Amino acid sequence: MKLKDRQADMDIAEVEIDKLLKSLLRKYSGLFIDKNISLDYQPIDTKIITDARWATILIEQILANALKYTNSGKITLSFDRDKNALKVKDTGIGIKSEDINKIFDRGYSGFNGRINEKSSGIGLYLVKKIAILLNIKIEVCSTVNVGSEFIICFPKQSYNFVR
């Protein structure tokens, strides 16, 4: 609902990516432990200019999906300074190549979501809507039975190092 009146609900400011990630990692720490999923994360020490709440929702949905579809292995969070992009990579079940172009469509749950009955098809649709709102580009690379990588590309002009 808040996406409909988004202009009134925006607070664009300098945001530390680590601060966003650490709150999400605390929130999902129990799930990492319960599923015995390793986390590969080193502090990123970078600031971006964005709306912290909307960016957190976007990142949370991608991280939650990585946890949902990873039964063993690890999730890696890294930052590509050249692309000004946060990367969320998992060793999960992967996404069929024919599903990749549809995963951001409203209601689309793909083969994996239908098989596992874990998907509403709304989460990545919201990711797309928030990405448009924040001028963020999302790239997806995936191989079935190997894993997926979501690359969250922030606008270049928002690139700053934490001091």
MODELLER restraints for C-alpha pairs under 7 A, 6 or more apart:
rsr = mdl.restraints
at = mdl.atoms
rsr.add(forms.Gaussian(group=physical.xy_distance, feature=features.Distance(at['CA:10:A'], at['CA:51:A']), mean=6.15, stdev=0.5))
rsr.add(forms.Gaussian(group=physical.xy_distance, feature=features.Distance(at['CA:11:A'], at['CA:51:A']), mean=5.20, stdev=0.5))
rsr.add(forms.Gaussian(group=physical.xy_distance, feature=features.Distance(at['CA:12:A'], at['CA:49:A']), mean=6.50, stdev=0.5))
rsr.add(forms.Gaussian(group=physical.xy_distance, feature=features.Distance(at['CA:12:A'], at['CA:50:A']), mean=4.92, stdev=0.5))
rsr.add(forms.Gaussian(group=physical.xy_distance, feature=features.Distance(at['CA:12:A'], at['CA:51:A']), mean=4.52, stdev=0.5))
rsr.add(forms.Gaussian(group=physical.xy_distance, feature=features.Distance(at['CA:13:A'], at['CA:49:A']), mean=5.28, stdev=0.5))
rsr.add(forms.Gaussian(group=physical.xy_distance, feature=features.Distance(at['CA:13:A'], at['CA:50:A']), mean=5.64, stdev=0.5))
rsr.add(forms.Gaussian(group=physical.xy_distance, feature=features.Distance(at['CA:13:A'], at['CA:51:A']), mean=6.29, stdev=0.5))
rsr.add(forms.Gaussian(group=physical.xy_distance, feature=features.Distance(at['CA:14:A'], at['CA:47:A']), mean=6.18, stdev=0.5))
rsr.add(forms.Gaussian(group=physical.xy_distance, feature=features.Distance(at['CA:14:A'], at['CA:48:A']), mean=5.56, stdev=0.5))
rsr.add(forms.Gaussian(group=physical.xy_distance, feature=features.Distance(at['CA:14:A'], at['CA:49:A']), mean=4.38, stdev=0.5))
rsr.add(forms.Gaussian(group=physical.xy_distance, feature=features.Distance(at['CA:14:A'], at['CA:50:A']), mean=6.51, stdev=0.5))
rsr.add(forms.Gaussian(group=physical.xy_distance, feature=features.Distance(at['CA:15:A'], at['CA:47:A']), mean=5.21, stdev=0.5))
rsr.add(forms.Gaussian(group=physical.xy_distance, feature=features.Distance(at['CA:15:A'], at['CA:48:A']), mean=5.32, stdev=0.5))
rsr.add(forms.Gaussian(group=physical.xy_distance, feature=features.Distance(at['CA:15:A'], at['CA:49:A']), mean=5.97, stdev=0.5))
rsr.add(forms.Gaussian(group=physical.xy_distance, feature=features.Distance(at['CA:15:A'], at['CA:50:A']), mean=6.70, stdev=0.5))
rsr.add(forms.Gaussian(group=physical.xy_distance, feature=features.Distance(at['CA:15:A'], at['CA:52:A']), mean=6.34, stdev=0.5))
rsr.add(forms.Gaussian(group=physical.xy_distance, feature=features.Distance(at['CA:16:A'], at['CA:46:A']), mean=5.96, stdev=0.5))
rsr.add(forms.Gaussian(group=physical.xy_distance, feature=features.Distance(at['CA:16:A'], at['CA:47:A']), mean=4.36, stdev=0.5))
rsr.add(forms.Gaussian(group=physical.xy_distance, feature=features.Distance(at['CA:16:A'], at['CA:48:A']), mean=6.53, stdev=0.5))
rsr.add(forms.Gaussian(group=physical.xy_distance, feature=features.Distance(at['CA:17:A'], at['CA:46:A']), mean=6.10, stdev=0.5))
rsr.add(forms.Gaussian(group=physical.xy_distance, feature=features.Distance(at['CA:17:A'], at['CA:47:A']), mean=5.89, stdev=0.5))
rsr.add(forms.Gaussian(group=physical.xy_distance, feature=features.Distance(at['CA:18:A'], at['CA:43:A']), mean=6.26, stdev=0.5))
rsr.add(forms.Gaussian(group=physical.xy_distance, feature=features.Distance(at['CA:18:A'], at['CA:44:A']), mean=6.10, stdev=0.5))
rsr.add(forms.Gaussian(group=physical.xy_distance, feature=features.Distance(at['CA:18:A'], at['CA:45:A']), mean=6.62, stdev=0.5))
rsr.add(forms.Gaussian(group=physical.xy_distance, feature=features.Distance(at['CA:20:A'], at['CA:56:A']), mean=6.09, stdev=0.5))
rsr.add(forms.Gaussian(group=physical.xy_distance, feature=features.Distance(at['CA:24:A'], at['CA:60:A']), mean=6.57, stdev=0.5))
rsr.add(forms.Gaussian(group=physical.xy_distance, feature=features.Distance(at['CA:32:A'], at['CA:38:A']), mean=6.92, stdev=0.5))
rsr.add(forms.Gaussian(group=physical.xy_distance, feature=features.Distance(at['CA:35:A'], at['CA:71:A']), mean=6.59, stdev=0.5))
rsr.add(forms.Gaussian(group=physical.xy_distance, feature=features.Distance(at['CA:36:A'], at['CA:72:A']), mean=6.67, stdev=0.5))
rsr.add(forms.Gaussian(group=physical.xy_distance, feature=features.Distance(at['CA:37:A'], at['CA:72:A']), mean=5.70, stdev=0.5))
rsr.add(forms.Gaussian(group=physical.xy_distance, feature=features.Distance(at['CA:37:A'], at['CA:73:A']), mean=5.51, stdev=0.5))
rsr.add(forms.Gaussian(group=physical.xy_distance, feature=features.Distance(at['CA:37:A'], at['CA:74:A']), mean=5.09, stdev=0.5))
rsr.add(forms.Gaussian(group=physical.xy_distance, feature=features.Distance(at['CA:38:A'], at['CA:73:A']), mean=6.23, stdev=0.5))
rsr.add(forms.Gaussian(group=physical.xy_distance, feature=features.Distance(at['CA:38:A'], at['CA:74:A']), mean=4.36, stdev=0.5))
rsr.add(forms.Gaussian(group=physical.xy_distance, feature=features.Distance(at['CA:38:A'], at['CA:75:A']), mean=6.33, stdev=0.5))
rsr.add(forms.Gaussian(group=physical.xy_distance, feature=features.Distance(at['CA:39:A'], at['CA:74:A']), mean=5.61, stdev=0.5))
rsr.add(forms.Gaussian(group=physical.xy_distance, feature=features.Distance(at['CA:39:A'], at['CA:75:A']), mean=5.15, stdev=0.5))
rsr.add(forms.Gaussian(group=physical.xy_distance, feature=features.Distance(at['CA:39:A'], at['CA:76:A']), mean=5.94, stdev=0.5))
rsr.add(forms.Gaussian(group=physical.xy_distance, feature=features.Distance(at['CA:40:A'], at['CA:75:A']), mean=6.17, stdev=0.5))
rsr.add(forms.Gaussian(group=physical.xy_distance, feature=features.Distance(at['CA:40:A'], at['CA:76:A']), mean=4.51, stdev=0.5))
rsr.add(forms.Gaussian(group=physical.xy_distance, feature=features.Distance(at['CA:40:A'], at['CA:77:A']), mean=6.24, stdev=0.5))
rsr.add(forms.Gaussian(group=physical.xy_distance, feature=features.Distance(at['CA:41:A'], at['CA:76:A']), mean=6.01, stdev=0.5))
rsr.add(forms.Gaussian(group=physical.xy_distance, feature=features.Distance(at['CA:41:A'], at['CA:77:A']), mean=5.13, stdev=0.5))
rsr.add(forms.Gaussian(group=physical.xy_distance, feature=features.Distance(at['CA:41:A'], at['CA:78:A']), mean=6.48, stdev=0.5))
rsr.add(forms.Gaussian(group=physical.xy_distance, feature=features.Distance(at['CA:44:A'], at['CA:79:A']), mean=6.38, stdev=0.5))
rsr.add(forms.Gaussian(group=physical.xy_distance, feature=features.Distance(at['CA:45:A'], at['CA:161:A']), mean=6.10, stdev=0.5))
rsr.add(forms.Gaussian(group=physical.xy_distance, feature=features.Distance(at['CA:45:A'], at['CA:162:A']), mean=5.19, stdev=0.5))
rsr.add(forms.Gaussian(group=physical.xy_distance, feature=features.Distance(at['CA:46:A'], at['CA:160:A']), mean=5.86, stdev=0.5))
rsr.add(forms.Gaussian(group=physical.xy_distance, feature=features.Distance(at['CA:46:A'], at['CA:161:A']), mean=4.38, stdev=0.5))
rsr.add(forms.Gaussian(group=physical.xy_distance, feature=features.Distance(at['CA:46:A'], at['CA:162:A']), mean=5.03, stdev=0.5))
rsr.add(forms.Gaussian(group=physical.xy_distance, feature=features.Distance(at['CA:47:A'], at['CA:159:A']), mean=6.58, stdev=0.5))
rsr.add(forms.Gaussian(group=physical.xy_distance, feature=features.Distance(at['CA:47:A'], at['CA:160:A']), mean=5.17, stdev=0.5))
rsr.add(forms.Gaussian(group=physical.xy_distance, feature=features.Distance(at['CA:47:A'], at['CA:161:A']), mean=5.71, stdev=0.5))
rsr.add(forms.Gaussian(group=physical.xy_distance, feature=features.Distance(at['CA:47:A'], at['CA:162:A']), mean=5.77, stdev=0.5))
rsr.add(forms.Gaussian(group=physical.xy_distance, feature=features.Distance(at['CA:48:A'], at['CA:158:A']), mean=4.90, stdev=0.5))
rsr.add(forms.Gaussian(group=physical.xy_distance, feature=features.Distance(at['CA:48:A'], at['CA:159:A']), mean=5.60, stdev=0.5))
rsr.add(forms.Gaussian(group=physical.xy_distance, feature=features.Distance(at['CA:48:A'], at['CA:160:A']), mean=6.37, stdev=0.5))
rsr.add(forms.Gaussian(group=physical.xy_distance, feature=features.Distance(at['CA:49:A'], at['CA:158:A']), mean=4.94, stdev=0.5))
rsr.add(forms.Gaussian(group=physical.xy_distance, feature=features.Distance(at['CA:50:A'], at['CA:134:A']), mean=6.70, stdev=0.5))
rsr.add(forms.Gaussian(group=physical.xy_distance, feature=features.Distance(at['CA:54:A'], at['CA:130:A']), mean=6.64, stdev=0.5))
rsr.add(forms.Gaussian(group=physical.xy_distance, feature=features.Distance(at['CA:58:A'], at['CA:127:A']), mean=5.09, stdev=0.5))
rsr.add(forms.Gaussian(group=physical.xy_distance, feature=features.Distance(at['CA:58:A'], at['CA:130:A']), mean=6.58, stdev=0.5))
rsr.add(forms.Gaussian(group=physical.xy_distance, feature=features.Distance(at['CA:61:A'], at['CA:123:A']), mean=6.16, stdev=0.5))
rsr.add(forms.Gaussian(group=physical.xy_distance, feature=features.Distance(at['CA:63:A'], at['CA:88:A']), mean=6.97, stdev=0.5))
rsr.add(forms.Gaussian(group=physical.xy_distance, feature=features.Distance(at['CA:66:A'], at['CA:90:A']), mean=5.88, stdev=0.5))
rsr.add(forms.Gaussian(group=physical.xy_distance, feature=features.Distance(at['CA:66:A'], at['CA:92:A']), mean=6.94, stdev=0.5))
rsr.add(forms.Gaussian(group=physical.xy_distance, feature=features.Distance(at['CA:69:A'], at['CA:92:A']), mean=5.27, stdev=0.5))
rsr.add(forms.Gaussian(group=physical.xy_distance, feature=features.Distance(at['CA:69:A'], at['CA:93:A']), mean=5.92, stdev=0.5))
rsr.add(forms.Gaussian(group=physical.xy_distance, feature=features.Distance(at['CA:70:A'], at['CA:90:A']), mean=6.74, stdev=0.5))
rsr.add(forms.Gaussian(group=physical.xy_distance, feature=features.Distance(at['CA:70:A'], at['CA:91:A']), mean=6.06, stdev=0.5))
rsr.add(forms.Gaussian(group=physical.xy_distance, feature=features.Distance(at['CA:70:A'], at['CA:92:A']), mean=3.71, stdev=0.5))
rsr.add(forms.Gaussian(group=physical.xy_distance, feature=features.Distance(at['CA:70:A'], at['CA:93:A']), mean=6.27, stdev=0.5))
rsr.add(forms.Gaussian(group=physical.xy_distance, feature=features.Distance(at['CA:71:A'], at['CA:92:A']), mean=6.35, stdev=0.5))
rsr.add(forms.Gaussian(group=physical.xy_distance, feature=features.Distance(at['CA:73:A'], at['CA:91:A']), mean=5.64, stdev=0.5))
rsr.add(forms.Gaussian(group=physical.xy_distance, feature=features.Distance(at['CA:74:A'], at['CA:90:A']), mean=5.89, stdev=0.5))
rsr.add(forms.Gaussian(group=physical.xy_distance, feature=features.Distance(at['CA:74:A'], at['CA:91:A']), mean=5.82, stdev=0.5))
rsr.add(forms.Gaussian(group=physical.xy_distance, feature=features.Distance(at['CA:75:A'], at['CA:89:A']), mean=5.55, stdev=0.5))
rsr.add(forms.Gaussian(group=physical.xy_distance, feature=features.Distance(at['CA:75:A'], at['CA:90:A']), mean=4.37, stdev=0.5))
rsr.add(forms.Gaussian(group=physical.xy_distance, feature=features.Distance(at['CA:75:A'], at['CA:91:A']), mean=6.68, stdev=0.5))
rsr.add(forms.Gaussian(group=physical.xy_distance, feature=features.Distance(at['CA:76:A'], at['CA:88:A']), mean=5.83, stdev=0.5))
rsr.add(forms.Gaussian(group=physical.xy_distance, feature=features.Distance(at['CA:76:A'], at['CA:89:A']), mean=5.03, stdev=0.5))
rsr.add(forms.Gaussian(group=physical.xy_distance, feature=features.Distance(at['CA:76:A'], at['CA:90:A']), mean=6.33, stdev=0.5))
rsr.add(forms.Gaussian(group=physical.xy_distance, feature=features.Distance(at['CA:77:A'], at['CA:87:A']), mean=5.65, stdev=0.5))
rsr.add(forms.Gaussian(group=physical.xy_distance, feature=features.Distance(at['CA:77:A'], at['CA:88:A']), mean=4.92, stdev=0.5))
rsr.add(forms.Gaussian(group=physical.xy_distance, feature=features.Distance(at['CA:77:A'], at['CA:89:A']), mean=6.57, stdev=0.5))
rsr.add(forms.Gaussian(group=physical.xy_distance, feature=features.Distance(at['CA:78:A'], at['CA:86:A']), mean=5.91, stdev=0.5))
rsr.add(forms.Gaussian(group=physical.xy_distance, feature=features.Distance(at['CA:78:A'], at['CA:87:A']), mean=5.20, stdev=0.5))
rsr.add(forms.Gaussian(group=physical.xy_distance, feature=features.Distance(at['CA:78:A'], at['CA:88:A']), mean=6.90, stdev=0.5))
rsr.add(forms.Gaussian(group=physical.xy_distance, feature=features.Distance(at['CA:79:A'], at['CA:85:A']), mean=5.61, stdev=0.5))
rsr.add(forms.Gaussian(group=physical.xy_distance, feature=features.Distance(at['CA:79:A'], at['CA:86:A']), mean=4.55, stdev=0.5))
rsr.add(forms.Gaussian(group=physical.xy_distance, feature=features.Distance(at['CA:79:A'], at['CA:87:A']), mean=5.88, stdev=0.5))
rsr.add(forms.Gaussian(group=physical.xy_distance, feature=features.Distance(at['CA:80:A'], at['CA:86:A']), mean=6.44, stdev=0.5))
rsr.add(forms.Gaussian(group=physical.xy_distance, feature=features.Distance(at['CA:83:A'], at['CA:153:A']), mean=6.54, stdev=0.5))
rsr.add(forms.Gaussian(group=physical.xy_distance, feature=features.Distance(at['CA:84:A'], at['CA:153:A']), mean=5.86, stdev=0.5))
rsr.add(forms.Gaussian(group=physical.xy_distance, feature=features.Distance(at['CA:84:A'], at['CA:154:A']), mean=5.76, stdev=0.5))
rsr.add(forms.Gaussian(group=physical.xy_distance, feature=features.Distance(at['CA:84:A'], at['CA:156:A']), mean=6.20, stdev=0.5))
rsr.add(forms.Gaussian(group=physical.xy_distance, feature=features.Distance(at['CA:84:A'], at['CA:159:A']), mean=6.55, stdev=0.5))
rsr.add(forms.Gaussian(group=physical.xy_distance, feature=features.Distance(at['CA:85:A'], at['CA:151:A']), mean=6.15, stdev=0.5))
rsr.add(forms.Gaussian(group=physical.xy_distance, feature=features.Distance(at['CA:85:A'], at['CA:152:A']), mean=5.15, stdev=0.5))
rsr.add(forms.Gaussian(group=physical.xy_distance, feature=features.Distance(at['CA:85:A'], at['CA:153:A']), mean=4.15, stdev=0.5))
rsr.add(forms.Gaussian(group=physical.xy_distance, feature=features.Distance(at['CA:85:A'], at['CA:154:A']), mean=5.83, stdev=0.5))
rsr.add(forms.Gaussian(group=physical.xy_distance, feature=features.Distance(at['CA:86:A'], at['CA:151:A']), mean=5.78, stdev=0.5))
rsr.add(forms.Gaussian(group=physical.xy_distance, feature=features.Distance(at['CA:86:A'], at['CA:152:A']), mean=5.06, stdev=0.5))
rsr.add(forms.Gaussian(group=physical.xy_distance, feature=features.Distance(at['CA:86:A'], at['CA:153:A']), mean=6.59, stdev=0.5))
rsr.add(forms.Gaussian(group=physical.xy_distance, feature=features.Distance(at['CA:87:A'], at['CA:149:A']), mean=6.68, stdev=0.5))
rsr.add(forms.Gaussian(group=physical.xy_distance, feature=features.Distance(at['CA:87:A'], at['CA:150:A']), mean=5.77, stdev=0.5))
rsr.add(forms.Gaussian(group=physical.xy_distance, feature=features.Distance(at['CA:87:A'], at['CA:151:A']), mean=4.51, stdev=0.5))
rsr.add(forms.Gaussian(group=physical.xy_distance, feature=features.Distance(at['CA:87:A'], at['CA:152:A']), mean=6.24, stdev=0.5))
rsr.add(forms.Gaussian(group=physical.xy_distance, feature=features.Distance(at['CA:88:A'], at['CA:149:A']), mean=5.54, stdev=0.5))
rsr.add(forms.Gaussian(group=physical.xy_distance, feature=features.Distance(at['CA:88:A'], at['CA:150:A']), mean=5.22, stdev=0.5))
rsr.add(forms.Gaussian(group=physical.xy_distance, feature=features.Distance(at['CA:88:A'], at['CA:151:A']), mean=6.47, stdev=0.5))
rsr.add(forms.Gaussian(group=physical.xy_distance, feature=features.Distance(at['CA:89:A'], at['CA:148:A']), mean=5.71, stdev=0.5))
rsr.add(forms.Gaussian(group=physical.xy_distance, feature=features.Distance(at['CA:89:A'], at['CA:149:A']), mean=4.12, stdev=0.5))
rsr.add(forms.Gaussian(group=physical.xy_distance, feature=features.Distance(at['CA:89:A'], at['CA:150:A']), mean=6.38, stdev=0.5))
rsr.add(forms.Gaussian(group=physical.xy_distance, feature=features.Distance(at['CA:90:A'], at['CA:147:A']), mean=5.29, stdev=0.5))
rsr.add(forms.Gaussian(group=physical.xy_distance, feature=features.Distance(at['CA:90:A'], at['CA:148:A']), mean=5.49, stdev=0.5))
rsr.add(forms.Gaussian(group=physical.xy_distance, feature=features.Distance(at['CA:90:A'], at['CA:149:A']), mean=6.42, stdev=0.5))
rsr.add(forms.Gaussian(group=physical.xy_distance, feature=features.Distance(at['CA:91:A'], at['CA:146:A']), mean=5.66, stdev=0.5))
rsr.add(forms.Gaussian(group=physical.xy_distance, feature=features.Distance(at['CA:91:A'], at['CA:147:A']), mean=4.17, stdev=0.5))
rsr.add(forms.Gaussian(group=physical.xy_distance, feature=features.Distance(at['CA:91:A'], at['CA:148:A']), mean=6.80, stdev=0.5))
rsr.add(forms.Gaussian(group=physical.xy_distance, feature=features.Distance(at['CA:92:A'], at['CA:145:A']), mean=6.67, stdev=0.5))
rsr.add(forms.Gaussian(group=physical.xy_distance, feature=features.Distance(at['CA:92:A'], at['CA:146:A']), mean=6.32, stdev=0.5))
rsr.add(forms.Gaussian(group=physical.xy_distance, feature=features.Distance(at['CA:92:A'], at['CA:147:A']), mean=4.42, stdev=0.5))
rsr.add(forms.Gaussian(group=physical.xy_distance, feature=features.Distance(at['CA:92:A'], at['CA:148:A']), mean=6.78, stdev=0.5))
rsr.add(forms.Gaussian(group=physical.xy_distance, feature=features.Distance(at['CA:93:A'], at['CA:144:A']), mean=5.70, stdev=0.5))
rsr.add(forms.Gaussian(group=physical.xy_distance, feature=features.Distance(at['CA:93:A'], at['CA:145:A']), mean=4.56, stdev=0.5))
rsr.add(forms.Gaussian(group=physical.xy_distance, feature=features.Distance(at['CA:93:A'], at['CA:146:A']), mean=6.29, stdev=0.5))
rsr.add(forms.Gaussian(group=physical.xy_distance, feature=features.Distance(at['CA:93:A'], at['CA:147:A']), mean=5.57, stdev=0.5))
rsr.add(forms.Gaussian(group=physical.xy_distance, feature=features.Distance(at['CA:94:A'], at['CA:142:A']), mean=5.48, stdev=0.5))
rsr.add(forms.Gaussian(group=physical.xy_distance, feature=features.Distance(at['CA:94:A'], at['CA:143:A']), mean=5.14, stdev=0.5))
rsr.add(forms.Gaussian(group=physical.xy_distance, feature=features.Distance(at['CA:94:A'], at['CA:144:A']), mean=4.11, stdev=0.5))
rsr.add(forms.Gaussian(group=physical.xy_distance, feature=features.Distance(at['CA:94:A'], at['CA:145:A']), mean=5.52, stdev=0.5))
rsr.add(forms.Gaussian(group=physical.xy_distance, feature=features.Distance(at['CA:94:A'], at['CA:146:A']), mean=6.00, stdev=0.5))
rsr.add(forms.Gaussian(group=physical.xy_distance, feature=features.Distance(at['CA:94:A'], at['CA:147:A']), mean=4.31, stdev=0.5))
rsr.add(forms.Gaussian(group=physical.xy_distance, feature=features.Distance(at['CA:94:A'], at['CA:148:A']), mean=5.25, stdev=0.5))
rsr.add(forms.Gaussian(group=physical.xy_distance, feature=features.Distance(at['CA:95:A'], at['CA:142:A']), mean=5.62, stdev=0.5))
rsr.add(forms.Gaussian(group=physical.xy_distance, feature=features.Distance(at['CA:95:A'], at['CA:143:A']), mean=6.17, stdev=0.5))
rsr.add(forms.Gaussian(group=physical.xy_distance, feature=features.Distance(at['CA:95:A'], at['CA:144:A']), mean=5.47, stdev=0.5))
rsr.add(forms.Gaussian(group=physical.xy_distance, feature=features.Distance(at['CA:95:A'], at['CA:148:A']), mean=6.99, stdev=0.5))
rsr.add(forms.Gaussian(group=physical.xy_distance, feature=features.Distance(at['CA:96:A'], at['CA:143:A']), mean=6.91, stdev=0.5))
rsr.add(forms.Gaussian(group=physical.xy_distance, feature=features.Distance(at['CA:96:A'], at['CA:144:A']), mean=5.87, stdev=0.5))
rsr.add(forms.Gaussian(group=physical.xy_distance, feature=features.Distance(at['CA:99:A'], at['CA:110:A']), mean=5.94, stdev=0.5))
rsr.add(forms.Gaussian(group=physical.xy_distance, feature=features.Distance(at['CA:102:A'], at['CA:108:A']), mean=6.77, stdev=0.5))
rsr.add(forms.Gaussian(group=physical.xy_distance, feature=features.Distance(at['CA:103:A'], at['CA:109:A']), mean=6.78, stdev=0.5))
rsr.add(forms.Gaussian(group=physical.xy_distance, feature=features.Distance(at['CA:103:A'], at['CA:110:A']), mean=6.80, stdev=0.5))
rsr.add(forms.Gaussian(group=physical.xy_distance, feature=features.Distance(at['CA:103:A'], at['CA:124:A']), mean=6.58, stdev=0.5))
rsr.add(forms.Gaussian(group=physical.xy_distance, feature=features.Distance(at['CA:104:A'], at['CA:124:A']), mean=4.96, stdev=0.5))
rsr.add(forms.Gaussian(group=physical.xy_distance, feature=features.Distance(at['CA:104:A'], at['CA:125:A']), mean=4.53, stdev=0.5))
rsr.add(forms.Gaussian(group=physical.xy_distance, feature=features.Distance(at['CA:104:A'], at['CA:128:A']), mean=6.06, stdev=0.5))
rsr.add(forms.Gaussian(group=physical.xy_distance, feature=features.Distance(at['CA:105:A'], at['CA:125:A']), mean=5.48, stdev=0.5))
rsr.add(forms.Gaussian(group=physical.xy_distance, feature=features.Distance(at['CA:106:A'], at['CA:121:A']), mean=5.98, stdev=0.5))
rsr.add(forms.Gaussian(group=physical.xy_distance, feature=features.Distance(at['CA:106:A'], at['CA:122:A']), mean=5.77, stdev=0.5))
rsr.add(forms.Gaussian(group=physical.xy_distance, feature=features.Distance(at['CA:106:A'], at['CA:125:A']), mean=5.13, stdev=0.5))
rsr.add(forms.Gaussian(group=physical.xy_distance, feature=features.Distance(at['CA:107:A'], at['CA:120:A']), mean=6.32, stdev=0.5))
rsr.add(forms.Gaussian(group=physical.xy_distance, feature=features.Distance(at['CA:107:A'], at['CA:121:A']), mean=3.97, stdev=0.5))
rsr.add(forms.Gaussian(group=physical.xy_distance, feature=features.Distance(at['CA:107:A'], at['CA:122:A']), mean=5.60, stdev=0.5))
rsr.add(forms.Gaussian(group=physical.xy_distance, feature=features.Distance(at['CA:108:A'], at['CA:121:A']), mean=4.53, stdev=0.5))
rsr.add(forms.Gaussian(group=physical.xy_distance, feature=features.Distance(at['CA:109:A'], at['CA:119:A']), mean=5.57, stdev=0.5))
rsr.add(forms.Gaussian(group=physical.xy_distance, feature=features.Distance(at['CA:109:A'], at['CA:120:A']), mean=6.23, stdev=0.5))
rsr.add(forms.Gaussian(group=physical.xy_distance, feature=features.Distance(at['CA:109:A'], at['CA:121:A']), mean=4.46, stdev=0.5))
rsr.add(forms.Gaussian(group=physical.xy_distance, feature=features.Distance(at['CA:113:A'], at['CA:119:A']), mean=4.67, stdev=0.5))
rsr.add(forms.Gaussian(group=physical.xy_distance, feature=features.Distance(at['CA:131:A'], at['CA:137:A']), mean=6.38, stdev=0.5))
rsr.add(forms.Gaussian(group=physical.xy_distance, feature=features.Distance(at['CA:135:A'], at['CA:155:A']), mean=6.65, stdev=0.5))
rsr.add(forms.Gaussian(group=physical.xy_distance, feature=features.Distance(at['CA:136:A'], at['CA:152:A']), mean=6.76, stdev=0.5))
rsr.add(forms.Gaussian(group=physical.xy_distance, feature=features.Distance(at['CA:136:A'], at['CA:153:A']), mean=5.61, stdev=0.5))
rsr.add(forms.Gaussian(group=physical.xy_distance, feature=features.Distance(at['CA:136:A'], at['CA:154:A']), mean=5.03, stdev=0.5))
rsr.add(forms.Gaussian(group=physical.xy_distance, feature=features.Distance(at['CA:136:A'], at['CA:155:A']), mean=6.36, stdev=0.5))
rsr.add(forms.Gaussian(group=physical.xy_distance, feature=features.Distance(at['CA:137:A'], at['CA:152:A']), mean=6.08, stdev=0.5))
rsr.add(forms.Gaussian(group=physical.xy_distance, feature=features.Distance(at['CA:137:A'], at['CA:153:A']), mean=5.00, stdev=0.5))
rsr.add(forms.Gaussian(group=physical.xy_distance, feature=features.Distance(at['CA:137:A'], at['CA:154:A']), mean=6.78, stdev=0.5))
rsr.add(forms.Gaussian(group=physical.xy_distance, feature=features.Distance(at['CA:138:A'], at['CA:150:A']), mean=6.81, stdev=0.5))
rsr.add(forms.Gaussian(group=physical.xy_distance, feature=features.Distance(at['CA:138:A'], at['CA:151:A']), mean=5.63, stdev=0.5))
rsr.add(forms.Gaussian(group=physical.xy_distance, feature=features.Distance(at['CA:138:A'], at['CA:152:A']), mean=4.85, stdev=0.5))
rsr.add(forms.Gaussian(group=physical.xy_distance, feature=features.Distance(at['CA:138:A'], at['CA:153:A']), mean=6.12, stdev=0.5))
rsr.add(forms.Gaussian(group=physical.xy_distance, feature=features.Distance(at['CA:139:A'], at['CA:150:A']), mean=5.78, stdev=0.5))
rsr.add(forms.Gaussian(group=physical.xy_distance, feature=features.Distance(at['CA:139:A'], at['CA:151:A']), mean=4.96, stdev=0.5))
rsr.add(forms.Gaussian(group=physical.xy_distance, feature=features.Distance(at['CA:139:A'], at['CA:152:A']), mean=6.68, stdev=0.5))
rsr.add(forms.Gaussian(group=physical.xy_distance, feature=features.Distance(at['CA:140:A'], at['CA:149:A']), mean=5.76, stdev=0.5))
rsr.add(forms.Gaussian(group=physical.xy_distance, feature=features.Distance(at['CA:140:A'], at['CA:150:A']), mean=4.73, stdev=0.5))
rsr.add(forms.Gaussian(group=physical.xy_distance, feature=features.Distance(at['CA:140:A'], at['CA:151:A']), mean=6.31, stdev=0.5))
rsr.add(forms.Gaussian(group=physical.xy_distance, feature=features.Distance(at['CA:141:A'], at['CA:148:A']), mean=5.75, stdev=0.5))
rsr.add(forms.Gaussian(group=physical.xy_distance, feature=features.Distance(at['CA:141:A'], at['CA:149:A']), mean=5.20, stdev=0.5))
rsr.add(forms.Gaussian(group=physical.xy_distance, feature=features.Distance(at['CA:141:A'], at['CA:150:A']), mean=6.65, stdev=0.5))
rsr.add(forms.Gaussian(group=physical.xy_distance, feature=features.Distance(at['CA:142:A'], at['CA:148:A']), mean=4.12, stdev=0.5))
rsr.add(forms.Gaussian(group=physical.xy_distance, feature=features.Distance(at['CA:142:A'], at['CA:149:A']), mean=6.18, stdev=0.5))
